[in-house]
Protein backbone atom coordinates (compact mmCIF):
# COMPACT_ATOMS: atom_id res chain seq x y z
CA UNK A 1 0.00 0.00 0.00
CA UNK A 2 1.44 3.34 -1.05
CA UNK A 3 1.66 5.93 1.73
CA UNK A 4 0.10 9.36 1.27
CA UNK A 5 2.89 11.49 2.76
CA UNK A 6 0.80 14.65 2.36
CA UNK A 7 -1.12 13.51 5.44
CA UNK A 8 2.06 12.89 7.44
CA UNK A 9 4.74 15.47 6.72
CA UNK A 10 5.51 18.54 8.81
CA UNK A 11 4.52 21.84 7.23
CA UNK A 12 6.76 23.98 9.47
CA UNK A 13 9.33 24.59 6.73
CA UNK A 14 8.49 25.14 3.08
CA UNK A 15 11.38 27.21 1.73
CA UNK A 16 14.99 26.96 2.90
CA UNK A 17 15.69 30.22 1.12
CA UNK A 18 14.00 32.02 4.01
CA UNK A 19 16.84 31.10 6.37
CA UNK A 20 19.66 33.55 7.01
CA UNK A 21 23.36 32.76 7.40
CA UNK A 22 22.96 33.56 11.11
CA UNK A 23 20.51 30.65 11.43
CA UNK A 24 23.15 28.13 10.31
CA UNK A 25 24.72 26.19 13.20
CA UNK A 26 26.60 23.53 11.22
CA UNK A 27 27.70 23.85 7.61
CA UNK A 28 29.68 21.41 5.49
CA UNK A 29 31.66 22.37 2.40
CA UNK A 30 32.85 19.66 0.01
CA UNK A 31 33.10 17.24 2.93
CA UNK A 32 34.53 13.82 2.14
CA UNK A 33 35.49 10.80 4.21
CA UNK A 34 37.58 7.81 3.23
CA UNK A 35 38.46 4.62 5.09
CA UNK A 36 41.87 3.18 4.26
CA UNK A 37 41.88 5.24 1.05
CA UNK A 38 38.44 3.98 -0.04
CA UNK A 39 36.15 6.96 -0.50
CA UNK A 40 32.93 6.58 1.52
CA UNK A 41 31.18 9.94 1.06
CA UNK A 42 32.10 12.87 -1.17
CA UNK A 43 31.23 16.50 -1.89
CA UNK A 44 28.74 16.88 0.94
CA UNK A 45 27.42 20.46 1.10
CA UNK A 46 24.73 20.94 3.71
CA UNK A 47 23.45 23.43 6.26
CA UNK A 48 21.79 22.59 9.57
CA UNK A 49 19.64 25.10 11.47
CA UNK A 50 18.84 25.77 15.12
CA UNK A 51 15.32 24.92 16.17
CA UNK A 52 14.77 22.44 13.35
CA UNK A 53 15.13 18.71 12.83
CA UNK A 54 16.99 17.56 9.74
CA UNK A 55 16.60 13.94 8.66
CA UNK A 56 19.28 12.20 6.64
CA UNK A 57 17.77 9.33 4.66
CA UNK A 58 18.98 6.86 2.07
CA UNK A 59 19.58 3.15 1.50
CA UNK A 60 21.93 1.08 3.64
CA UNK A 61 25.58 1.65 2.87
CA UNK A 62 25.19 5.12 1.38
CA UNK A 63 27.20 6.82 4.16
CA UNK A 64 24.56 8.34 6.43
CA UNK A 65 26.29 7.31 9.67
CA UNK A 66 29.68 8.28 8.26
CA UNK A 67 28.32 11.76 7.55
CA UNK A 68 26.80 12.01 11.01
CA UNK A 69 30.05 10.98 12.74
CA UNK A 70 31.90 13.63 10.73
CA UNK A 71 29.86 16.39 12.33
CA UNK A 72 31.39 15.92 15.80
CA UNK A 73 34.69 14.28 14.87
CA UNK A 74 33.67 10.79 15.93
CA UNK A 75 35.40 9.50 12.80
CA UNK A 76 38.67 10.52 14.48
CA UNK A 77 38.23 7.41 16.61
CA UNK A 78 38.11 5.05 13.62
CA UNK A 79 41.47 3.74 12.46
CA UNK A 80 42.18 4.53 8.83
CA UNK A 81 39.52 7.23 8.54
CA UNK A 82 40.44 10.44 6.72
CA UNK A 83 38.21 13.51 6.62
CA UNK A 84 38.60 16.35 4.15
CA UNK A 85 36.70 19.46 3.18
CA UNK A 86 35.20 21.70 5.84
CA UNK A 87 32.76 21.33 8.72
CA UNK A 88 31.88 24.65 10.34
CA UNK A 89 30.24 24.88 13.76
CA UNK A 90 29.07 28.42 14.48
CA UNK A 91 31.51 29.55 11.79
CA UNK A 92 34.54 27.71 13.21
CA UNK A 93 36.17 24.85 11.31
CA UNK A 94 35.97 21.94 13.77
CA UNK A 95 38.86 20.13 12.04
CA UNK A 96 41.25 23.00 12.65
CA UNK A 97 44.35 21.94 14.59
CA UNK A 98 43.49 24.43 17.35
CA UNK A 99 40.15 22.77 18.07
CA UNK A 100 39.84 20.17 20.83
CA UNK A 101 37.63 17.30 19.57
CA UNK A 102 36.51 16.53 23.13
CA UNK A 103 35.14 20.07 23.40
CA UNK A 104 33.38 19.66 20.04
CA UNK A 105 31.71 16.46 21.24
CA UNK A 106 30.49 18.25 24.36
CA UNK A 107 28.80 20.87 22.18
CA UNK A 108 27.61 18.39 19.55
CA UNK A 109 26.20 15.39 21.43
CA UNK A 110 25.39 12.00 19.95
CA UNK A 111 22.85 9.26 20.61
CA UNK A 112 23.53 5.89 19.01
CA UNK A 113 21.40 3.17 17.40
CA UNK A 114 21.08 0.99 20.47
CA UNK A 115 20.69 2.32 24.00
CA UNK A 116 24.11 2.40 25.67
CA UNK A 117 23.58 3.48 29.28
CA UNK A 118 26.60 3.24 31.53
CA UNK A 119 26.59 0.50 34.21
CA UNK A 120 25.56 2.99 36.88
CA UNK A 121 22.34 4.15 38.46
CA UNK A 122 19.82 6.26 36.57
CA UNK A 123 21.00 9.35 38.44
CA UNK A 124 24.69 8.68 37.84
CA UNK A 125 24.15 8.14 34.12
CA UNK A 126 22.89 11.69 33.75
CA UNK A 127 25.39 13.15 36.22
CA UNK A 128 28.35 11.41 34.57
CA UNK A 129 28.66 13.79 31.64
CA UNK A 130 28.46 16.80 33.92
CA UNK A 131 31.28 15.48 36.08
CA UNK A 132 33.66 14.44 33.29
CA UNK A 133 33.11 17.73 31.48
CA UNK A 134 34.19 19.68 34.54
CA UNK A 135 30.90 21.25 35.60
CA UNK A 136 31.36 22.68 39.08
CA UNK A 137 27.97 22.15 40.69
CA UNK A 138 26.78 21.88 44.26
CA UNK A 139 24.83 18.75 45.22
CA UNK A 140 21.61 20.73 44.93
CA UNK A 141 22.57 22.12 41.52
CA UNK A 142 23.55 18.65 40.30
CA UNK A 143 20.23 17.18 41.41
CA UNK A 144 18.36 20.03 39.75
CA UNK A 145 20.28 19.54 36.48
CA UNK A 146 19.64 15.79 36.51
CA UNK A 147 15.93 16.35 37.14
CA UNK A 148 15.70 18.98 34.41
CA UNK A 149 17.43 16.69 31.89
CA UNK A 150 15.18 13.76 32.74
CA UNK A 151 12.13 16.00 32.42
CA UNK A 152 13.28 17.22 29.00
CA UNK A 153 13.78 13.59 28.00
CA UNK A 154 10.19 12.81 29.13
CA UNK A 155 11.52 10.27 31.62
CA UNK A 156 11.31 11.98 35.01
CA UNK A 157 7.80 10.81 35.90
CA UNK A 158 8.80 7.20 35.19
CA UNK A 159 12.04 7.16 37.19
CA UNK A 160 11.73 9.84 39.87
CA UNK A 161 11.15 7.20 42.57
CA UNK A 162 14.02 4.96 41.45
CA UNK A 163 16.91 7.24 40.61
CA UNK A 164 19.22 4.84 42.43
CA UNK A 165 18.07 1.87 40.35
CA UNK A 166 20.55 0.40 37.87
CA UNK A 167 20.09 1.82 34.38
CA UNK A 168 19.93 -1.71 32.97
CA UNK A 169 16.68 -2.26 34.89
CA UNK A 170 14.92 0.20 32.57
CA UNK A 171 13.13 -0.88 29.40
CA UNK A 172 14.83 -0.36 26.05
CA UNK A 173 12.82 2.76 25.30
CA UNK A 174 13.52 4.18 28.74
CA UNK A 175 17.23 3.45 28.34
CA UNK A 176 17.29 5.36 25.05
CA UNK A 177 15.55 8.35 26.63
CA UNK A 178 18.06 8.12 29.47
CA UNK A 179 20.85 8.36 26.88
CA UNK A 180 19.15 11.44 25.44
CA UNK A 181 18.90 12.92 28.96
CA UNK A 182 22.61 12.21 29.45
CA UNK A 183 23.40 13.96 26.17
CA UNK A 184 21.36 17.07 26.90
CA UNK A 185 22.50 17.39 30.53
CA UNK A 186 25.71 19.12 29.44
CA UNK A 187 23.65 21.57 27.37
CA UNK A 188 24.93 20.87 23.85
CA UNK A 189 23.85 23.01 20.95
CA UNK A 190 23.45 20.09 18.57
CA UNK A 191 22.11 16.55 19.03
CA UNK A 192 23.04 13.87 16.52
CA UNK A 193 20.88 10.73 16.49
CA UNK A 194 21.88 7.63 14.55
CA UNK A 195 18.80 5.40 14.09
CA UNK A 196 17.74 6.02 17.71
CA UNK A 197 14.59 3.89 17.51
CA UNK A 198 15.78 1.00 15.34
CA UNK A 199 15.71 -1.47 18.24
CA UNK A 200 12.57 -0.14 19.94
CA UNK A 201 8.92 -1.17 19.87
CA UNK A 202 6.30 1.13 18.27
CA UNK A 203 5.20 2.65 21.60
CA UNK A 204 8.77 3.52 22.62
CA UNK A 205 9.43 4.83 19.11
CA UNK A 206 6.42 7.14 19.37
CA UNK A 207 7.68 8.47 22.71
CA UNK A 208 11.11 9.24 21.23
CA UNK A 209 9.53 11.02 18.27
CA UNK A 210 7.30 13.05 20.57
CA UNK A 211 10.33 13.89 22.68
CA UNK A 212 12.30 15.15 19.68
CA UNK A 213 9.43 17.39 18.61
CA UNK A 214 9.08 18.76 22.14
CA UNK A 215 12.76 19.78 22.49
CA UNK A 216 13.63 20.81 18.94
CA UNK A 217 13.27 24.56 19.56
CA UNK A 218 16.24 24.45 21.92
CA UNK A 219 18.63 22.50 19.71
CA UNK A 220 19.84 21.71 16.23
CA UNK A 221 18.76 18.08 15.78
CA UNK A 222 20.14 15.84 13.03
CA UNK A 223 18.52 12.43 12.65
CA UNK A 224 19.66 9.47 10.57
CA UNK A 225 16.80 7.07 9.96
CA UNK A 226 15.72 4.28 7.61
CA UNK A 227 12.12 4.80 8.68
CA UNK A 228 10.50 6.95 6.02
CA UNK A 229 7.38 7.59 8.07
CA UNK A 230 9.55 8.69 10.97
CA UNK A 231 11.49 11.11 8.78
CA UNK A 232 8.22 12.49 7.39
CA UNK A 233 6.59 12.82 10.81
CA UNK A 234 9.48 14.29 12.75
CA UNK A 235 11.78 16.28 10.48
CA UNK A 236 11.45 19.76 9.04
CA UNK A 237 14.25 19.35 6.52
CA UNK A 238 15.46 16.25 4.70
CA UNK A 239 18.73 15.34 3.00
CA UNK A 240 18.67 12.32 0.69
CA UNK A 241 21.84 10.29 0.16
CA UNK A 242 22.50 7.73 -2.55
CA UNK A 243 25.58 5.74 -3.52
CA UNK A 244 27.00 6.39 -6.98
CA UNK A 245 28.30 3.70 -9.32
CA UNK A 246 31.44 3.42 -7.18
CA UNK A 247 29.42 3.06 -3.97
CA UNK A 248 30.41 6.55 -2.81
CA UNK A 249 27.67 8.31 -0.87
CA UNK A 250 26.49 11.65 -2.19
CA UNK A 251 23.63 14.05 -1.49
CA UNK A 252 21.14 13.89 -4.34
CA UNK A 253 18.43 16.11 -2.89
CA UNK A 254 18.02 18.48 0.05
CA UNK A 255 15.08 20.62 1.07
CA UNK A 256 11.96 21.03 3.14
CA UNK A 257 10.58 17.65 4.19
CA UNK A 258 7.17 18.61 2.83
CA UNK A 259 8.73 19.08 -0.61
CA UNK A 260 11.03 16.05 -0.53
CA UNK A 261 8.23 13.65 0.39
CA UNK A 262 5.45 15.04 -1.78
CA UNK A 263 7.21 16.67 -4.75
CA UNK A 264 10.74 15.21 -5.03
CA UNK A 265 12.82 16.57 -7.89
CA UNK A 266 15.02 13.51 -8.32
CA UNK A 267 13.46 10.26 -9.57
CA UNK A 268 15.75 8.28 -7.24
CA UNK A 269 14.27 10.11 -4.25
CA UNK A 270 10.75 9.28 -5.38
CA UNK A 271 11.69 5.63 -5.89
CA UNK A 272 13.37 5.42 -2.49
CA UNK A 273 10.63 6.96 -0.35
CA UNK A 274 8.00 4.90 -2.18
CA UNK A 275 9.93 1.70 -1.45
CA UNK A 276 10.76 0.87 -5.07
CA UNK A 277 14.49 0.97 -4.31
CA UNK A 278 16.45 0.69 -1.08
Phi, psi and omega in degrees: 000126181283137183273135175271094184292343178298334180273354189247319194291152174290143178252012185295327182236129178237339184214111180291344179293346179282344179285150176257164177303328182291343179278345185282124177262315176235137178221133175250144177230114178048042180291135172220154177223135174233153175240116182050047176071006175261116183296130181256312175225154185210146174051053179269116179236104184220159173231141180236137192243145176292140177085006181226153177256124175253126175263139172248116183238164180153165183293163178303139177085007182270356175103015183299311181292324176300315177298314182300314181295337179288339187280346173224024173065026175291336177294343175302333185274358182257120182297133178088358180279139176228129182244133177228175187082202184231142168232114181258133175241113187051040176084357182254132179288112186289346179264007175296146182298336182280351186266131178276118181298331178295320176297317180302318182289339175282334179268336180237091185281164182220139175238130190265177184303309183253142179306132181229058177295151177284157182283056180233185174288168176304311182301312185292333176298317181284322182288337186304310182297324178295319182290312185289339178267010171079020178291127179264096184235144172288169178301321180292318179295321179297314179298319180295320180292319178297314179299314181300318181293319178293325176294315179298327180274009178055040183236344187304312184298335182272341186234359188299336180262004178217046179296336179271357179290151179294139182300331181290349179280349179281159175290168180301316179294321177293321178298321180291322176292329174296320178295324176292318177300318179298321180291319185276349181300326183271011174057059175288166174267334185232142173236122176260134179231120182255098180050055190292347182243011187298331183256010186255158177283166184303322180294315179294322177299316180298322179294320178295317180297317178297320178299313182299318178295326184285335184254357191297332182295339183264354187219169163260118185247130180236121190238121169267129180209147171267350186274105184296321178296322178297313179301317181292320183288320194263321191274156173262328184229145181227135172247130181253126178250145175218147173280144175274192183295342178260012180064033174260127182285134179221155174279125179255341180199145184207129180175190178300136180305320180301326179281315183301319186272343181245333179220059181296145180272333183259131181300328180294324176297312179302315181294324182288311184289341177271354178088008180283336173226161176131000000 
